[in-house]
Amino acid sequence: MDIKAKVEELVGKIKNDKSLGEEFKNDPEKTIEKLAGVDIPDGALDKLVDGVKAALAGGKIADAASSIKDKLKNLF
């Protein structure tokens, strides 16, 4: 799975849905699990959540994706 594409997909969904944006603010890990459709062990989502937060804040998705690629490569 292309992590950059997954981050872009998640960011797009969160940006385009106000209620998802609120869910993400309140519980980013559960929101990512819901959107990704997988149950991810606690702690494993930290880098993905950080990447999505960075992208939502205007950071580069490529930079966020490269920092999480190795940790999450088997989850998606």
C-alpha positions as CSV (number, residue, x, y, z in Angstrom):
1,M,0.0,0.0,0.0
2,D,1.2,3.5,-0.9
3,I,1.3,5.3,2.4
4,K,1.4,8.7,0.7
5,A,-1.8,7.8,-1.1
6,K,-3.4,6.6,2.1
7,V,-2.5,9.9,3.9
8,E,-3.9,11.9,1.0
9,E,-7.1,9.9,1.0
10,L,-7.6,10.4,4.7
11,V,-6.8,14.1,4.6
12,G,-9.2,14.5,1.7
13,K,-12.0,12.8,3.6
14,I,-11.4,14.7,6.8
15,K,-11.1,18.1,5.0
16,N,-14.3,17.6,3.1
17,D,-16.5,16.4,6.0
18,K,-17.0,18.8,8.9
19,S,-18.2,16.0,11.2
20,L,-15.1,13.9,10.4
21,G,-13.0,16.9,11.1
22,E,-14.5,17.2,14.6
23,E,-14.2,13.5,15.2
24,F,-10.5,13.7,14.2
25,K,-9.9,16.6,16.6
26,N,-11.6,14.7,19.5
27,D,-10.2,11.2,18.8
28,P,-7.7,11.0,15.9
29,E,-6.8,7.4,16.3
30,K,-10.4,6.1,16.3
31,T,-11.2,8.3,13.3
32,I,-8.2,7.0,11.3
33,E,-9.2,3.4,12.2
34,K,-12.7,4.0,11.1
35,L,-11.7,5.7,7.8
36,A,-9.0,3.1,7.0
37,G,-11.3,0.2,7.9
38,V,-8.7,-1.6,10.0
39,D,-8.2,-2.1,13.7
40,I,-4.7,-0.8,14.4
41,P,-3.0,-1.6,17.7
42,D,-2.7,1.3,20.2
43,G,0.4,3.3,19.6
44,A,0.9,2.1,16.0
45,L,-1.2,5.0,14.7
46,D,0.8,7.8,16.3
47,K,2.9,8.5,13.2
48,L,0.0,8.2,10.8
49,V,-2.1,10.6,13.0
50,D,0.9,13.0,13.1
51,G,1.2,12.8,9.4
52,V,-2.5,13.6,8.8
53,K,-2.4,16.4,11.3
54,A,0.7,17.9,9.6
55,A,-1.0,17.6,6.2
56,L,-4.2,19.2,7.5
57,A,-2.1,22.0,9.0
58,G,-0.6,22.7,5.6
59,G,2.4,20.5,5.7
60,K,3.6,18.4,2.8
61,I,1.9,15.0,2.5
62,A,5.1,13.5,1.0
63,D,7.1,14.4,4.1
64,A,4.5,13.1,6.4
65,A,4.1,9.9,4.5
66,S,7.8,9.1,4.3
67,S,8.1,9.4,8.1
68,I,5.5,6.7,8.6
69,K,6.0,4.4,5.7
70,D,8.2,1.8,7.4
71,K,6.2,1.6,10.6
72,L,2.9,1.1,8.9
73,K,3.8,-0.8,5.7
74,N,2.0,-4.0,6.8
75,L,-1.2,-2.5,8.1
76,F,-2.9,-1.4,4.8
